[in-house]
Amino acid sequence: MGVLRSIHEDRHCSRVMTPVWPFSRKKPQPPKVKPVEEKPVINYERQSEDGQKSKLEDRSHLEDKKFLDAMELLDEK
């Protein structure tokens, strides 16, 4: 039988360079540039303030039966 030796002994340590890495790195590909799509410009017309004022001044929802019932439930606490 052979003699068992420690792997740390001088005889087993290789003083030769390690072999070349068998895998090569992938070369970076140039970034793909997407063509710039021009987005359409959307122009909105402002609504007249009269329509908005009439909506703000409209208080008919305060007289609605469902609204009054809901407020009554909340006020009971």
PyMOL commands that set and color helices and strands:
alter all, ss='L'
color gray80, all
select helices_A, chain A and resi 49-57+60-63+65-75
alter helices_A, ss='H'
color red, helices_A
deselect
rebuild
show_as cartoon
